Amino acid sequence: MINSGDTAFVLMSAALVLLMTPALAFFYGGMVKRKNVLGILMQCFILMCVISLQWVLYGYSLSFAPGEGFWGGFSWAGLTNVGLEPYADYAGTIPHQAFMIFQAMFAIITPALILGAFAERMKFSSFLVIMILWATFVYDPVCHWVWGLGGFIRKLGALDFAGGTVVHINAGIAALVTALAIGKRKNFNHSPTPPHNVPFIVLGAGLLWFGWFGFNSGSALAANGIAVNAFVVTNTAAAAAGLSWALLDWMFNGKPTIFGCVTGVVAGLVAITPAAGFVNVISAIIIGVVVSIICFISVTVLKPKLGYDDSLDAFGVHGVGGIWGALATGLFASKSVNPAGADGLFYGNPQLFIIQLKAVGITVLYSLIVTFAIYKIVDMVMGVRASEKDEVVGLDLTQHHEAAYTLLE
């Protein structure tokens, strides 16, 4: 039975999640050199076009068509049998197509997260091919395993309310693999690259925070108490993480920075994503504070020590934050918040933590191996990295024949 309130809520949430991809474009775009900002914007926007089409043609079917295997198969390809009546096994009160389009927005932003790791040095043609292959062979199978009918991680009993494993761990590990495979930016060791436009970063982060309410609350798939809980804990974890990072900046670098604060907010949003429908507000504060500490260490200590060039900290925030969020769900989940969920370790059920650990391990391993294979195949066939000359001139001019700023400073 279709409920008009639930349908309106999910459609509005889908629109909010779509907004997160342009928000990410500004968030990432502000961090790169001015000669590469349009390249970032273009990569995010083209994914909105390409993945939207991939999803309706076959991505949704691979991810959500019922099936016990590697993915769901092609029975819903081209939205065959995906109509305007509810599909009760996913959402009983909204049209099936409303569920489909809500999930499409997740499929769009997940590959977009990865591009932060190889910013400023990948050919646009290779980027397109890698992203289509990644969506098909990494995102769609993992999505099916965790959320799809017959998915084996779903059958294990793993909890992922809005995409800790499917979105953030999956993309974060792919980001690390790609950053290592493509190598460092030219002159990476010699000249630190300050963000070219910090207001862009803040604008992007603010819009991400706003859109994330659709991401997490919308995953309740109904305008109900679980959606309200997800909204409240999402805001709370983001606030706790943003404040924590600002304090860490203050303690270790002498001054609190807006760049640090918004990075903390995003890390908090990442970490609360898998837990949003299962934890209470006190747990959300703990999740937010802890994610700032571990991501701060990851970005400011481990990355320089290990020497890899994850340009915009896609792994340091989404990978590390997503892993903590998935494991934290195994610690803090409570049936008193959501009777359809499970109790975590701190509520007397250590089994859930072990299940979450397995889900994290499977996702990390799978994303790592298949992302590396996709990268290597595309590199052999067409080459992935932009030429040294293109990198020096900037990808805006060499890949797109455009410049973001026409006035000289």
N, C-alpha and C positions, 0 to 999 in steps of 0.2 A: 504493500500500500504506500503510494507516494505521499510524502509529507512536504507541503510547500515550504514550510519554514526550514526544514533540513536541507531541501534542495537549494533554496536561496543562499543558505549559509555555506554550503560546499562550493557553489559557483563563485561566491564572493571570495572564499578562501583560495580557490584556484587562481583567481585574478591576482590576489595578494602574492601568491607563490610565483606567478609569472613576473611580477614586478621585481622580484629578487634577482633575476638575471641581469636586467639593466642596472640594478643597484650594485651588483657585483662588478659590472663593467666599470662603474665610476670608482668603486672601492679599489679595484686592481689598477684601473687606468691612472689614478692619482699617484700610484706608487712607482710607476716606471718613468723612464726619461721622456721628456716632452716629444721626442722624435718617434716614440712608439705608442703613444696614447690611443691613436685611432686604430692601430692594429688590435689592441685589447678590446676596444669597443666593438670593432667589426667581428672579432672572434665570438664575443658573447651574443651579438645580434644574429649572426649567421646560424648559431646553434639553435636559437629560437625558431628559425625557419626550418633548418634541416631535421632537427630531432622531432619537431611537430609532425613533419611528414613521415619520418621513419616510424613514429609511434602509431599513427593511424593505419599505416600500410601493413606493418607486421610487428612492431616493437611491443605494442600492448598485448598482442596475442602471445608472443613468446614469453612475456612476463606474467600474464594473469590467466591465460586459458588453462582450464583444469588439466593436470597431467602429473604423473609421478616421476617423469624423467628429468633430463638436463634442463629443459625449459618447457614452457606450456604448449609448444607446437604452433601450427598455423591455422587452427580451426576458427580463430577470430580475426584472421588477416583481413585488412580492408574494412574492419569493424563488422564483418559478417556475424550475425546473431548478437551484436552489441547494440541493443535497441533502447527504447525510451521507457521500458518497464524496469523495475528494480531487479537486480541479480542478488538474491537474498544472501548468498554465501559471502558476499563482500559488503554490501550495504542494502538493507531491506527497505529503506524509506526514501531513497533517491533514485532517479533514473540511472540505468547502467552507464549511459554515456556521460553522466555527470561524474561518476566515479572514474571513468576512463580519462576524462579531460583533467580532472584534479591530479591524477597520477602522471599525466603527460608533463605537467609542470615540474615534477620531481625529476623526470627523465631528462628534461632540458638543463636544469641547473647543475646536475651531478657532473657531467663532463666539463661544464664551464668552470667548476671549481679547480679542475686539474691544470688549467692553462696558466694559473699563477706560478707553477713550478718551472715552466720553460719560457716564460715571457721574454720577449725581445730577441729571440733567436731561432724561431721555427718558421719554415716556409708556409705560406697560407695554404697552398695546394695540399701539402703533406698533412697539415693540421686537419683539413676537412676529411681526408681519407682515414686518418687515425681515429678521429672522433666518431665517425660512422661505424667503423669496425669495433671500437671500444664499447659504444652503446649496445651493439648487437651481441658481442661475445663476452662482455664483462658485466655491464649494467643489467641487461635483460635476464641472464641466468641467475645472478645473485638476487635480483628482485623476485624472481620466481621462487627461489629456494626459501626466502625469508617470509614473503607475503602471499605468494600464489597458492591456490588450492593444489595440494599434493606436494608442495615444496618440502624438502627433507629437513631444513633448518626450522621451518614452521612446526613440523611434526615433533622435533626435539623439544619444543616448548620454549624456544628463545623468544624474548620480548624485544621488539623494536618498534616503538610507537610511531615515530615519524621519520626514521631513516638514519639511525646511528651507524648501522652496518651497511645498509643498502646504499646510502648516500655518502656519508662522511669518511668512514673507514675505507670503503671501496675507492673513492676519489683520492683520498689522502695517500694511500699506498701507491696508486697509479701515478700520482704527482711525484713521489719520491723516486720511483723507478724511472720515470721520464727525465727528471732532472739529472739523475746519475748517467743515464744513457746518452743524453744530448750533450752533456758537458757544460762547463762554466761559460758564462758570458765573457766576451773579450774584455781584457783588463780587469777581470773580476777581483783578482788579488791585490791590485795596485790602487784602485780608486774606489772608495765607498760611493754608492750612488744614492744620494738623498732623494726622497720622493719629489716629483716635480710639481705636485699640486696637492697640498694637504687638505684644503677645503673639499676637493673632490673625494678624498678618502672618507672624510667625515660625513659628507652627503651620502655616499654609498653605504656607509655603516648604518646611518640613521634609517635609510630606506630598507636595508636588510633587517634591522630590528623590527620595523613596522611589518614587513612582509612575512617575517618569521611567525607572526601570530596566525597567519593563514596556514603556514607550513605545519605547525604543531597543533593548534586548536582544530584546524580543518581535518586533521587525521582521526578525530573522533567520528567523522562522517555523519554527524548529527549535531543539532544545536541543543546540547544537553550538558549535564553536570561534568562529564569527563572533558568536554571542550572547555568549560570554564576553568577546571583545574589546570589543564594544559596551558591555557592563556596566562593564568596567575603565576605558575612555576616558571614559565618561559621568561616572563618579565623579571621575576625575582632572581633567577640564576644569571641572567645577563647583567643585571645591576650589581650583583655581588662580584661577578668576575671583572667587570669594568672598573669598579672601585679598587679591587685587589691589585689589578695590574698597575693602576695609577700609583698605588702605594709602593709596590715593588720597584717601579721606575724611580720614585722619589728616594727610596732607601738606597738603591744600588747605583743610580745614575745622577743623583743630586737634585733632579727636578722631575715633577710629574709632567708627562707629555700627552697631548690629545691623541697622537698616533698610538701610544701605548694604551690609553684608555679605550679607544674604539677597538683595538686588537683584542683586548680583554673581553669586551662585550661580545664580539663575534665568537671567541672561544667559549664563552658561557652559553651562547645560543647553540653552538655545536654540541656541547656536552649534555645539555638538557633535552636535546631532540629525541633520543631513544627512550628517555625516562618520563617524558612530559605527561603521559596519561596514567602513570603508575606511582608517582612519588608525591609526597606532601611538600609544603613550602619550606620547612626547616631543612629537609633533605636537599631541596633545590639550592639553598644558600651554601650548604657544604659542597655540593657538586660544583657550584660556580667559583667558590674560593679555591678549591683544589685544582680545578682546570687551569686557572690563571697561573698558579705556581708551577705546574708541570709544563705548560706551554711556554711560559717565560723562560724556564730552564732550557727547554728544547730549542727555542729560537735564539736565545742570547748566549748560551753556554755550549750546548751540544753541536749546533750547526757550525759555528766557527771552528770548534775543535775538530770536527770530522771533515770540514772543508768542502762540503757539497754546496751547490748553488741552487737552492730552492728559492727562486727569485723573490716571490711574494709570500713565502711561508705557508704554502698550501698544505704541505705535509705537517709542518710544525703546529698549525692550528687545527686543520680539519682531520688529519690522520691521528695525531696524538690526542686531540680533544675528543674525537669520535670513539677511540678505543677506551678512554677513561669513561665516557658517557655510557657506553654499552656495559662495561664492567660495573659502573656505579648503579645501573639499573638492577643488576644482580645482587647488589648490596642493599639498596634502599626501597625497592618496589614493595608495595603493600596492598593487600586485598581490601583494606579499609578505604583506600582511595578508589580502586577499580576492582570490583569482585571478579571481573572477567580476566584479570591479570594473574599474578602470582605473588606470594611473599618472597622477599629476598633474604639474604644471609642475616641481616640485622633484625629480621622479623621471624627468625627461626627456621629458615629453609636454605641451607647451604647449597642444595642441589641446583637452585636457579643460577647461582654464581658460576658453578661448573659448566652449566649449559651455555651461559653467556660467553664464558671463556672459549668454549668449543666454537661457537658461532663467530667470534672475533678471529680465532685462529684459522678457520676455514676461509673466511673472507680475505684475510691478509694474504694467505698463501695463494689463493686463486687469482686475486687481483694482481699480485706481484708477477706470477708466472705468465699469465695471459697478456698482461700489458706489455711485458718485456718482449714477448713473441710478436705481438702486433707491431711494436716499434721497430724491431729488427727487420721484419718482413717489408714494411713500408720503406725503411731506410735502404734496403737492398734494391728495391724496385725503382724508387724515385728520389731517394735522398731526403732527409728530414731537415737538416740544419740549413739556415740561410747562409749565403756566402759571406765571407769576411767583409767584403765591400758593402754588401747590403746591410750588415749589422752595424757598420760604422756610419753609414748614411742614415739608417733608421728604417724600420719596417713600414712606417706610414707612407713614405715616398716610394720605397722600392717594391712593396707588395700591393699598394692600393693607389699610388699616384695622388696622394692627398696630404695636406699638412693641417694640423690642428690649429696652429697659431700662425698668422700671417705677419704680425708686427714683430720687429726685432726689439729685444729689451734694451 
